[in-house]
């Protein structure tokens, strides 16, 4: 029997260690920055729930070779500093920045260190072109404003618009610029802009806006302000007279079920823009997402949860397109990945990191969000069925009259 010498054992151990050092690290860390103080806490919860389910979906993918670890932190008033600590701790990318303020702070850090930053929800157009490492899953203010301006002028016949704008937020400043610009391009007229701060009385703000007697009012604000303004407008009868052209419009921030419930009846007949999000769809990945969400959280997901979920699907797709777990390779994977089908629509980015989606018009009916196009098609089908029923009845009567 041949003896194995100490030198041979040492040689085998050295080779093993060298080979182990060459093996790629299959565990990656993604930082998550969620601040529930800059936007409604319920929204942050929905996004977090979606992110958790998204991680589960990524790890269940048989083609996924990486183990995904999350390092989740609150912004604590300084989202940029939190992002910096996450990158320094080894995160190859950061997901978060619910508000535009937080997203801008994170994007500056991400650009400086050359690492990926994905925001699920920030809308400000100031984020466009801000960084070569920036990617946005939600629509932009300009995308939403363009869709609403077209709908307001063509469908609602709004010719004169008053914009109520929360003057102390980055997001609303960008939204004001977008709405003011595109509404005129679609043939409408912005009669006035009523600026207010979070300390102002909603009743006084509503009174000032109604003084212009507009056919349309667009509210550029965050949820607490939108709720207060809607109630103040409805208390003064705006939009409650059938047949009178008085329409209230706002943005996708006003889509969470809890927030709509807070507004109560005042939310009905409000029009807003958001990504396509059909929880009744029986196709993948929506069907799996809805089933998993209901099983884990006991309720139906909203679009905010959808954005969180899609952010993790995006991370998973980019990892599969990466050649290693290094941060720079993950960035290359983000740029090289094929278009992705998410629950909020197809995910493909332009050169500015903005997702190439189309905004859909939604309205609130009986306290629930309804896709306007789906609702209209349903109404048209009901009308056609009534016409067919009348035609059948007319034919039956004609046959009777002819002795048939």
C-alpha atoms as one frame of an Amber mdcrd trajectory, in Angstrom:
protein
   0.000   0.000   0.000   1.423   3.357  -1.084   1.921   5.847   1.742   0.726
   9.429   1.388   3.443  11.743   2.557   2.987  14.942   4.551   4.187  16.917
   1.536   1.500  15.373  -0.659  -1.211  16.200   1.875   0.072  19.769   2.066
   0.033  20.002  -1.741  -3.597  18.770  -1.901  -4.682  21.280   0.746  -2.991
  24.158  -1.082  -4.659  23.211  -4.362  -8.036  22.937  -2.622  -7.629  26.355
  -1.060  -6.596  27.882  -4.373  -9.575  26.345  -6.113 -11.880  27.568  -3.371
 -10.489  31.058  -3.830 -11.295  30.910  -7.535 -14.847  29.792  -6.963 -17.321
  32.654  -7.473 -19.197  33.916  -4.418 -22.843  32.929  -4.928 -24.206  35.052
  -2.093 -25.038  38.712  -2.742 -26.397  41.502  -0.575 -28.947  44.070  -1.733
 -29.550  47.056   0.505 -33.116  48.306   1.006 -33.913  51.825   2.202 -37.521
  52.321   3.314 -38.568  55.514   5.050 -42.201  55.583   6.187 -41.981  59.138
   7.527 -41.846  60.833   4.118 -44.938  59.091   2.765 -47.916  57.173   4.176
 -46.695  54.290   6.422 -49.206  51.932   4.791 -47.464  52.521   1.464 -44.085
  51.578   2.938 -45.637  48.407   4.363 -47.041  47.398   0.976 -43.684  47.958
  -0.710 -41.897  45.934   1.971 -44.398  43.093   1.586 -43.856  43.089  -2.170
 -40.088  43.054  -1.736 -40.276  40.080   0.639 -42.359  38.087  -1.827 -40.077
  39.122  -4.667 -37.066  37.669  -2.871 -38.941  34.399  -2.412 -39.758  34.323
  -6.124 -36.128  34.976  -7.070 -34.853  32.196  -4.815 -37.489  29.782  -6.130
 -36.283  30.320  -9.702 -34.427  27.125 -10.696 -32.211  29.126 -13.047 -31.069
  31.512 -10.316 -27.507  30.745  -9.185 -27.243  33.393  -6.489 -28.471  33.523
  -2.920 -30.069  36.899  -2.316 -29.641  38.542   1.090 -31.407  41.774   2.051
 -30.046  44.431   4.399 -33.160  46.505   5.183 -32.886  49.846   6.933 -34.991
  52.927   7.565 -33.767  56.187   6.094 -33.770  57.941   9.450 -33.974  61.347
   7.837 -30.792  60.908   5.760 -31.337  58.388   2.990 -28.024  59.248   1.343
 -26.031  58.409   4.472 -27.926  55.146   4.904 -27.226  54.193   1.280 -23.545
  55.006   1.741 -23.351  52.694   4.762 -25.049  49.912   2.810 -22.654  50.203
  -0.120 -19.690  50.346   2.291 -20.980  47.185   3.976 -20.843  45.339   0.655
 -24.275  45.813  -0.928 -23.913  45.498  -4.696 -27.051  47.582  -5.145 -29.706
  49.491  -3.224 -33.474  49.365  -3.659 -35.646  52.058  -2.124 -36.160  55.770
  -1.986 -39.953  55.737  -1.683 -40.118  59.527  -1.910 -38.373  61.629  -4.526
 -36.377  63.421  -1.811 -34.920  60.137  -0.560 -34.371  58.836  -4.087 -32.407
  61.944  -5.109 -30.142  61.602  -2.076 -29.498  57.906  -2.746 -28.930  58.456
  -6.476 -26.143  60.948  -5.791 -24.353  58.437  -3.560 -24.904  55.574  -6.026
 -23.418  57.623  -8.849 -20.400  58.560  -6.770 -19.570  54.965  -5.811 -20.639
  53.504  -9.174 -23.215  51.055  -7.836 -26.777  50.211  -8.795 -29.738  52.096
  -7.362 -33.322  50.997  -8.109 -36.296  53.044  -6.966 -39.662  51.277  -7.044
 -41.813  54.396  -6.644 -40.097  57.811  -6.876 -41.725  59.905  -9.634 -39.741
  63.145  -9.881 -38.390  63.995 -13.319 -35.282  65.388 -11.613 -34.144  61.776
 -11.281 -33.924  61.356 -15.049 -30.314  61.529 -16.230 -29.115  61.902 -12.625
 -26.842  58.854 -12.728 -25.610  56.113 -15.031 -26.379  53.629 -12.239 -30.004
  54.725 -11.676 -33.071  52.654 -12.630 -36.735  53.493 -11.993 -39.607  50.959
 -11.996 -42.453  53.437 -11.525 -43.660  55.946 -14.089 -42.256  59.465 -14.179
 -44.231  62.627 -13.457 -43.993  63.547 -17.118 -45.367  60.180 -18.235 -48.296
  60.478 -15.845 -48.953  64.143 -16.646 -49.004  63.472 -20.390 -51.555  60.679
 -20.037 -53.783  62.767 -17.765 -53.581  65.880 -19.950 -54.646  63.881 -22.996
 -57.512  62.261 -21.106 -58.674  65.492 -19.447 -58.851  67.480 -22.669 -60.120
  64.767 -24.991 -62.471  62.763 -22.745 -63.469  65.022 -19.852 -63.455  68.178
 -21.997 -61.468  70.133 -19.432 -60.384  73.412 -20.989 -59.427  75.390 -17.880
 -57.391  73.782 -15.121 -56.395  74.920 -11.662 -53.424  73.140 -10.105 -53.303
  72.879  -6.319 -49.638  72.342  -5.527 -47.864  71.431  -2.293 -44.976  73.854
  -2.605 -42.673  72.223  -0.058 -41.957  68.895  -1.800 -39.515  67.921  -4.574
 -42.000  65.498  -6.120 -44.798  68.059  -6.383 -42.545  70.729  -7.860 -41.600
  68.343 -10.652 -45.236  67.322 -11.112 -46.358  70.964 -11.314 -43.841  71.648
 -14.083 -44.936  68.539 -16.007 -48.694  69.209 -15.782 -48.296  72.905 -16.595
 -46.246  72.089 -19.685 -48.198  69.211 -21.216 -51.719  70.492 -20.484 -51.110
  73.437 -22.780 -49.654  71.130 -25.423 -52.956  69.244 -25.497 -54.951  72.427
 -26.035 -55.953  73.175 -22.445 -55.327  76.259 -20.348 -53.852  76.321 -16.848
 -55.864  79.142 -15.307 -53.962  79.320 -12.039 -51.696  77.512  -9.614 -52.672
  77.579  -5.951 -49.602  76.969  -3.811 -49.883  75.699  -0.258 -47.764  74.179
   2.485 -48.565  71.317   4.834 -49.459  73.832   7.565 -52.188  75.551   5.512
 -55.897  74.977   6.115 -57.317  72.742   3.332 -60.607  74.655   3.460 -58.868
  77.944   2.682 -56.862  76.346  -0.134 -60.039  74.838  -1.632 -61.847  78.179
  -1.428 -59.040  79.890  -3.306 -59.012  77.239  -6.048 -62.798  77.331  -6.448
 -62.662  81.090  -6.862 -61.457  80.480 -10.412 -64.529  78.297 -11.178 -62.436
  75.730 -13.085 -63.776  72.763 -15.028 -60.852  70.745 -13.691 -58.686  70.734
 -10.568 -55.412  68.816 -10.423 -54.019  68.097  -6.949 -50.225  67.781  -6.793
 -49.587  66.665  -3.218 -48.922  63.684  -0.984 -51.686  61.573   0.521 -52.566
  63.410   3.756 -52.916  66.684   1.851 -54.904  65.048  -0.967 -57.388  63.591
   1.525 -57.904  66.932   3.248 -58.308  68.843  -0.008 -60.758  66.326  -1.465
 -62.975  66.582   1.568 -62.813  70.376   1.481 -63.706  70.482  -2.231 -66.630
  68.062  -1.846 -67.955  69.939   1.202 -68.256  72.940  -1.094 -70.109  70.884
  -3.669 -67.378  70.681  -6.282 -67.898  67.758  -8.628 -71.186  66.699  -7.034
 -73.646  68.171  -9.567 -74.502  65.616 -12.227 -73.843  66.860 -15.736 -71.692
  69.785 -14.591 -68.104  69.807 -15.815 -66.221  69.725 -12.529 -63.493  67.115
 -12.411 -60.827  66.316  -9.824 -57.578  64.701 -10.926 -54.418  63.640  -9.149
 -51.416  61.355  -9.408 -50.560  57.720  -8.650 -49.591  58.526  -5.062 -53.324
  58.397  -4.298 -53.763  54.692  -4.975 -53.376  52.908  -1.656 -56.655  51.339
  -0.427 -56.119  52.665   3.107 -55.694  56.220   1.850 -58.737  56.025  -0.422
 -60.721  54.730   2.555 -59.567  57.725   4.617 -61.015  60.059   1.990 -64.307
  58.157   2.044 -67.046  59.321  -0.376 -64.947  62.392  -1.244 -62.643  60.107
  -3.281 -65.377  58.923  -5.651 -65.122  60.222  -9.226 -61.464  61.201  -8.771
 -59.296  60.395 -11.803 -55.642  59.421 -11.513 -52.825  57.782 -13.420 -50.865
  54.642 -12.596 -49.192  51.612 -14.140 -51.315  48.761 -15.436 -52.111  46.493
 -12.484 -54.764  43.834 -12.951 -54.926  41.489  -9.965 -57.591  39.420 -11.744
 -55.139  38.421 -14.476 -54.635  34.675 -14.706 -51.270  34.928 -16.448 -47.765
  34.799 -14.997 -46.324  36.460 -12.981 -49.478  38.213 -11.674 -51.380  35.032
 -10.826 -48.518  33.673  -8.719 -47.950  37.047  -7.066 -51.584  37.518  -6.030
 -51.877  33.958  -4.697 -48.653  34.253  -2.698 -49.605  37.681  -1.336 -53.031
  36.538  -0.173 -51.544  33.428   1.418 -48.857  35.358   3.298 -50.596  38.622
   4.187 -54.289  37.746   4.033 -55.268  40.525   1.636 -55.114  41.449  -2.039
 -51.966  43.317  -3.120 -52.005  46.911  -4.327 -49.823  48.538  -6.972 -47.293
  49.640  -4.330 -46.689  46.012  -3.376 -46.428  45.298  -7.103 -43.623  47.830
  -7.484 -41.751  46.284  -4.567 -42.192  42.809  -6.039 -41.018  43.901  -9.477
 -37.908  45.523  -8.014 -36.795  42.110  -6.742 -37.706  40.364 -10.003 -35.476
  42.952 -11.664 -32.618  42.192  -9.271 -33.001  38.482  -9.988 -32.966  38.986
 -13.765 -29.883  41.209 -13.550 -28.067  38.630 -11.417 -28.750  35.950 -14.006
 -27.234  38.258 -16.634 -24.154  38.924 -14.444 -20.910  37.017 -14.814 -20.087
  37.273 -11.111 -21.339  38.714  -7.839 -19.102  41.789  -8.080 -20.898  45.138
  -7.959 -19.597  46.238 -11.359 -20.753  42.981 -12.931 -24.202  43.448 -11.391
 -24.357  46.871 -13.045 -23.430  45.268 -16.351 -26.151  42.671 -15.760 -28.718
  45.452 -15.265 -27.802  46.855 -18.650 -27.533  43.519 -20.442 -30.669  41.773
 -19.187 -33.584  41.091 -21.524 -36.896  42.980 -21.067 -38.717  41.621 -18.027
 -42.430  40.964 -17.567 -43.436  42.232 -14.144 -46.756  42.547 -12.359 -46.803
  46.295 -13.083 -46.035  45.847 -16.772 -43.022  45.193 -18.958 -39.739  46.439
 -17.535 -37.290  47.876 -20.010 -35.237  51.019 -19.466 -34.317  53.961 -21.648
 -30.904  55.623 -21.552 -31.957  57.748 -18.568 -32.895  54.759 -16.414 -36.636
  55.374 -16.774 -38.939  52.434 -17.364 -40.721  52.414 -20.710 -44.316  51.926
 -19.602 -47.580  53.600 -20.481 -49.691  55.296 -17.820 -53.253  54.040 -17.509
 -56.152  56.224 -16.422 -57.962  54.966 -13.336 -60.935  56.319 -11.449 -62.387
  55.712  -8.015 -65.887  54.238  -7.944 -67.580  53.204  -4.724 -64.276  53.496
  -2.885 -62.333  51.248  -5.247 -59.810  51.843  -8.003 -61.143  51.007 -11.457
 -59.206  50.949 -14.727 -61.095  53.483 -16.853 -60.557  51.658 -20.121 -61.784
  48.363 -18.678 -64.800  50.132 -17.155 -65.626  51.890 -20.415 -65.356  48.686
 -22.420 -67.678  47.023 -19.907 -70.195  49.851 -20.247 -70.024  49.651 -24.032
 -70.638  45.917 -23.906 -73.638  46.470 -21.609 -75.029  49.009 -24.072 -74.523
  46.635 -26.999 -76.301  43.873 -25.096 -79.243  46.189 -24.395 -79.455  47.066
 -28.086 -79.316  43.391 -29.027 -82.078  42.662 -26.499 -84.278  45.420 -27.952
 -83.647  44.121 -31.457 -84.586  40.582 -30.450 -87.765  41.824 -28.760 -88.634
  43.910 -31.828 -88.163  40.909 -34.115 -90.355  38.783 -31.836 -93.143  41.367
 -31.916 -92.882  41.675 -35.683 -93.229  37.936 -36.043 -96.295  37.952 -33.818
 -97.822  40.784 -35.809 -97.308  38.890 -39.043 -98.927  35.788 -37.594 -95.609
  33.994 -37.253
